[in-house]
Structure formats: structure tokens, C-alpha cells
Amino acid sequence: MTRTALPEPAALAFAVSARDRLALAQALNLLDDRRPAARQCAAAFLEALPAEKQEGGGHLIGITGPPGAGKSSLTAALIQVWRRRGLKVAILAVDPSSPISGGALLGDRLRMHASGADREVFIRSLACRGEFGGLSAEVWPMSLAMLAAFDVVLVETVGVGQKEIDVSKMTDTTCFVAQPASGDSIQFLKAGIMEIPHVIVVNKEDIGMAARKTLSELKTTLGRRTDADGWQAPALSASAALGSGIEALADALDSHRQWLLERGQFAARRRRCQAEWLVKHLREEFGRYGINRLGGEAVLFAELTDAPRRSPIAAYDDLRIRILPQD
Amino acid sequence: MTPPIKRDKPWLMRTYSGHSSAKASNELYRTNLSKGQTGLSVAFDLPTQTGYDSDHPLARGEVGKVGVPIGNISDMAALFDQIPLGQMNTSMTINATAAWLLALYVAVAERQGATPAQLQGTTQNDILKEYLSRGTYIFPPQPSVRLITDIIAYTVKHIPKWNPTNICSYHLQEAGATPTQELAYALSTAIAILDAVRDSGQIGAEGFEQVVGRISFFVNAGIRFIEETCKMRAFGEMWDQLAQKRYGAQSEEMRRFRYGVQVNSLGLTEAQPENNVQRIVLEMLGVSLSKKARARAIQLPAWNEALGLPRPWDQQWALRMQQVLSFETDLLEYGDIFDGSPVIAAKVKSLVEGAMAEMARVQEQGGMVQAIESGYVKRQLVTSHTERMRAIERGDLKIVGLNCYRETEVSPLTGGVDSGIMKVDPRAEREQIERLNAFRAQRNATEVKAALANLTETARSGANIMPASILCAHAGVTTGEWSQTLRDIFGEYRAPTGIDIPANDDSRGARAVAIRSQVTQTGAELGRPLRLLIGKPGLDGHSNGAEQIAVKGRDVGFEIVYEGIRLTPEQIAKAALEEGVHLIGLSVLSGSHVEMVEDVFNQLDQVGLKGLPVVIGGIIPESDAALLKERGIAAVYTPKDIDMNGIMVDILNLIRKHHELPPVAAI
């Protein structure tokens, strides 16, 4: 079974860091592989990735918003801007699966077609496979693999209401794309249902009045509110169709990264992302019971953010063993 | 002595044709005219239709395949050599590049000494339906509507006998539309176009009736010929009302529903292809029996279209069918034979009502352009086509020779491999490129540059594109240069695929459920869910097959990556790598499958995916199928493979075989 033989983890990690596209593709396949042997191999692969990229390198961005807001076309436009700035870009595009068949149509490549044949752009689609609140469980480990080879890694998710913001907990910077003339997102923000993203952009400014109105409402709603770290989210408008406002959007995303770096929070943010992933994953598998077995959420977060770097898979397996009753 | 019977004048008889080169097509046209054909219908090759020169990388394998390559004025002159354009009636199936091909036609006519006012004919020029079917669009919808508008405004003023746009319900039916959908979407397209002409301000209110009067339609006729007759009568009624109420056309003449027909190709079978002859004849009845709703021009497909390119003899047979109907039968001696029939009236009424309701839904969304951009219309068509395919698969929709009465004697018409079709000479592409290079070498570069600069300025300013294009034609601009200039200004577009439709009842059926469980099981054995990449390499935009496989694949549990039409082999290999797919399914209907497969394999090799299983579907002659398998294609599917579930099991087993797993039993 040569075709399904598992790769040698250290060699694969080396090749991914050396930006070998085939190796990255194989690594993503490996991180998607649920067989126990593959999982071990994946854990070893992630351990073998160079630490500096994982802790302080690149920029991991989440982009989310309601269906039809134009996330993919904005992403396509952002890719162009980043490529002009000499940055290499990887995308993880999460599409919903069919609840009936478990099959999925992965359509984001189509909507991002702007990337054409550029070898410095890498797009992997993922079906959310009905789990993890719209964000596929593989997203975090795959993001780490992509960060080893690309300057910007962007995770695109679709969702409605509060779930769409799950992505914000597992990225450095979250961008929320608001649909002009739809008050939903504003209501969610006001009611505190939705966490505040780091950047809010109203797409389709080309349609005029409605977009301007939504932008001004968003600005009013945000006021001078900041997130838990003290960052004040800017609200912008852009048009993927006209290509306007995209440079400013890229700047706004980068200024959040700079802000994290200047305050020495960048590495902590990455550790927090992993902790969020671990806790969410545990909750999916064991519910509140599992979290309580580990001392409750607050204790667990404190433990995880202080712990030395582990690969998410190895860290998860350790926690899992602590929850499961021992014979 | 009995007085001579008064007969109606027959419709224009055409054959959709063109291949290899302008010279070869010209010979074919002159032969056809000598056989009693009364008009020309030009088929262009895909590079010409999508605005590429013959030497563009995307044109490889496509030059001269599905039509004639026209790269510049010398090709156009050769195409109509010894055919006086002042007297001919020429229909050109051209859309995104219609303004350019019309400009070349006008320029050649001028060189022949004819005036624009003498010219008669049709440019298809319905780019909106290209987003839904056929797929030879280039630009986004807004600039496309502008190009259509410019051609209409120009011809109404300068080429008054020209039909500037043929709004097509034809291709909607090919994409799966029901008669109601055909009516609704074609008329909604007409509204979008006429509104755009009116709003452009190029034609004043007093001249607008002329514009309405120049709009013509291109319609399909399927095998249900009674319903098709009713559909045509419904079209006439609805158009009359629309022209009068929405656009204030007073004269009856200007409100007349004028249409040409190509009868249905979708229903023609590869199995027992001789049966297509009676299908074609019956379909012709649907657009000729009712005098009130009779076609102005008819072209018939050849009986062996589902096998490959028809030969001149096959096309002659199609022409003779029309001649027998119009000259031998008594059809043209009577008035309308359906007037007063309550059965017909009731059917027409129900079609009109259904179409009006669907048109209202389109208008609610802001009109046809918006309903196309949102993917709504395409999803409706994919849904209808999926239902049709499932009905054939189940046997509820009977197709003789395909899903019933399959036993057959050996056909003397198709005895031996590939004996019943024509093959384009592989040298045609190289020779066309040589002619193009020679043409480029002898033209005046300064003039070309100036003409293109003028075109750029015109496109930017919003002025009518036609005069600048005619100037380009005379200056020696090429098809690729004209198109690239506009690509740079208007941008390019990718239309919604429409495959994001809900799963239908068949996906809950026992067989689909059983396949799904095997797909899931194999996914578990291989560690992750199975992924397929459906790829359409090349310029061909016929996407029905790719769409159906994508939807079916999802419904049996595969994860499907489908990026729509017109991908380069390089993009396909890139996507296969990045997406980690287990198998690639290619779909090619333009006849360029051998070149495409070769290029895809080369690209897969380059990215490190040599050996990944690849299957192909399309109109692929038997000898080519054998050749493709020799080169490493894992399976070849053609239109006679209607068992979609069976194809899925086949694909599953190919993946299993590649991973050295035993096949699953037949499901």
C-alpha cells in the first residue's frame, strides 16, 4: 500500500519549511487523516515544524461573515494586494457539508479564481463535516502547517450569527465582512452575542447609499469599545468588484498584527489560539464533564497558556488520557 | 385544369457548419448552397468565440475543431470568397466576440463593394445565456450587456436588415430548461437587453419600435412536439404583449415573434444513432406545423452528432429532411391548423401562466442579470436537468435504444470503429498558426497600434464599440488583440456553477444510500473523506456532464472540488495538488480530448502527482477512447453511460484499486 504509506515526519516538516508545495499538500492530507498511526505521525510532524514560525511568524487571519457578503471575492482581492507586496499566501476555505450525504461541494476555489496559476498562492478547501461549530477541527493544525511555508495564512469560514466568530478565537486577527443593508451583524454586536472582530469591513461599497449607512451604523455601535486586550476595531468599507478599499483593508489587518507584536502579545495570542482549540475539541468530545475533570475552564486555560509549546495533537492526546478513567 | 395551389414561402434552410480553416469552410458553404441551402450558418471555433488567437496557449487543440477559426480580416475574406455578401443571408453563432466578428463581416462586405445597408443576417449576440449554458462568455455581465446594446444600436441605424441579437432559449433547453423555464428566461433576457438599449439613450423614443422589431429569437425544439408547438404559440403571445405593454410597440409587424430553430441535440443518442433521424424530423414538426408560430429559419443537426463531427453527407441528409417537408408535403398549403383547438389553447394558457410566474420571480430579484449573478437561474436549470437525468436513469423517461429496446442488429451505417464521423486534420491548427504569423508580418504595425488605441479609448468612454471595431478590422487587428484590449478594460468573469442545489429524492434511494456507505467506508480505510476534482480543461463551455457528476458525487458522499469551465491543465494540476484529491474527472466535449489529456498528464507529472487516477467524460469516439486508455486514462464515459450511480461505483473502485484495496461488489 505504497500510496497510503505514511511519510517520515521530520523529513516532511523539513520539506514543508523549505516551501515544497507537494510536501505541504501531503502534510495537509496527513493532518486530515484519522487513522491512529496517521495521527501519531501528524503529531510528530507538527512537533518537528520550526518553533519560530509557529510562535511568532507569519500572520494568521480569519475572515468570516454571513453568506453572500462577498468573503471569497474580498479574499481574492486581498490575495492580489498581498502578492503585490511580495507576500506568499495560503488559504483555508471552509465550506459546509451536505447534512444528508456527508458529501460536499467545495466552491470557494471558484470564487477566488483570481489566483490562477500563481505558485505562491496555495488554496485548500475543507468541508466542515457537520462538526466544531462551522469550523472544521482540522483548521488549527492545518494553519500551523501553512504558517511554516507561507507569510499570510487566511482562514475563510461561513456562518450565521454567533458561530461565525469561532474563527476569531483561533487566528491572530479576525476580519468580519458585513453585508450592506443588513442589520443582523449590528444587532449581534450590540447584544454582545457576537464577539468584536479585530477589523470590520462593509463590502460592496459600490452599491452606494446602503453601504455607507451600514458603515456609519457599525461605527456608532462600535463606539470606543475595545476587545479584552484593549484593541479598538476599525470599521472600513471596500469593494471587491471595483478593487477599492482593499489596500486599506490589508493595512488594517497588518496594523493589528503590529499592535500585537509591539505589545509583546503575539506569541501569547498563538498559545491562546491553541488553548481555545484544545478546550473546544475537548468539549466536543467529553462535554462539560471532561473540562471539569481537568479543573474547569479557567484553570485549564491558565495551564495551557503557560505550558511549553506542544503540537496540538500531542497536547490533546495528553489531556484526553487525563480525562479518561484509568484502569 | 386545376389552378396552381398557393403555397407559403418556405423558411430559410441552413446547416450549422464550419471547420478546419476559412478556405475549407468556404468550399463547404459553396457546395451546400449549390444543394439548395438558402442561407449560411457559420460555426466558429472556440478560440474565435472566446477571443484568443490560434497561437494562444489556451487555443491548443481547439483550433478548427468545433468551427472555423477566424483570426483577422484575411480569414473572413477567405470564408466568403465568391459568396456575395450583399445578397447572402448569414447567421453567425457568435456572442462575446460578436461585435468583432460583425465588424470583420462589414469590413469584408465593404471590400466586396457592398454597403452595410444591404447586409442581411444574424449575430447570435446573446451573452447572458452563455453564463447559463454553452459558456463562451468573457467579460462580466454589465460590460457584456453594453456590447449587446452597442451592436443593436449600431445595426438599427446602419444595417437595418440585420438581426443584431438572437435571444436564445435554445441553450437553456440544452442545459435542462423545461418549456416554462425556456419561455420565462428567454423573455426575461429580452427585457434585460431592451431595457439596457432604452437606458443607454443611443436610440430615441421614436425609433424604439424599430429596436423591438429587430429582436429575434433562437429556439430549441424537443421531441415532445405537441408541447413544443404550444410553447412556440405561447412565445408569440407573450412577446406580442411584452412589446406592446412594456415597450409601446404599436405596429403588429414590429411585435411579431421572429425566430430561428436548431432542433434538439440533447435528446440525440449515441446508442442506435439511426433513430436520431426520426427524432429530428418529429422535432422539426414542433416548429413548422403551426403557421402562426412557424420558424423563419431552420437548421437541423446531423443524425450522428452524438458520435463526433458530422460529414458533409450527414449534413446533406439533414438539409434534405427540410426540403422534403416543405416541397413534397402539403404543409405550406394551409392556414394555421391549430386555431380553435381547445386542447392546444389550454396547454398554451398553462405555459403562459407558468412562465409569467417565473418571470415575476426574476423581476423580484432585480431582473435577469441579477438572477444570473446570484446563481439563481443556473441552479434552477441544474435542478431541472438533474431531474431529467434521474428520470432517464430510472427508466421513467423512455429513450428508445438508450434505456429501453436496447437490443439491436449491427448497423450498416456505423460498421467499424469511427467510420460514421469526420475527423479534423490535425495539421489544420499548425497551418492556421502559420497563416496568422504571415498575416501579422505583412500588416502595418503603426495602423494596428492606432486602431487599438482608438478601441481602448472608445471602450473606456462608453461610446459605441462598433465603429472602432470596424476600423480595427480594416487595420489588420487580430481576434486575440481585439479581445485582450477589452479584457484589460472590462475584466474577466467566472459564472456561478449552479451545482449548489439541494439533494433530490433519488439521493435517499436504497442504491444511493448503499453507495454512500461504501464511499464513507473507503474514506475511513484511506484515513480521510474521498475527494474528487471535476475539471473542464480547454475552452469548451458545455458543462452539463461536469455539473451532473459533481451533484451526484456530492449526493453519494464525495467531497467535490469543481471550479467551473475553461481551466488550463496547469490550473487543474495545481488544484489537484492543493486539494489533495483522490481522483480527477475531466470533461471535454469540443473534440480536443487527446491534446487536453496529454497536457493534464504533463502538468500532473510536473507537480509530483504522476499516477493519480484520471477519468474522462465527453463525446469521445471509440478509437480515441482506446488511445486515451493506452496513455493512462482510467476510464472513459460517453453519453451512452446514463447510469450515474454505476459511474460512482466505478470511480470508487478506481480509487480503491489505486490504493491496492479490493473492489466493492456491484451495487
Interface residues (C-beta under 8 A of the other chain):
Chain A: M1 T2 R3 T4 R21 L22 A25 Q26 L28 N29 D32 D33 R34 R35 A38 S97 S98 I100 S101 G102 G103 A104 L105 L106 G107 R109 L110 R111 H113 G116 A117 R119 F122 I123 R124 S125 A127 R129
Chain B: R494 T497 I499 D500 A503 S507 R508 R516 V519 T520 A524 L526 G527 R528 P529 A550 V551 G553 R554 D555 V556 G557 F558 E559 I560 V561 Y562 E563 G564 T568 E570 Q571 K574 A575 L577 E578 E579 G580 V607 G608 L609 H658 H659 E660
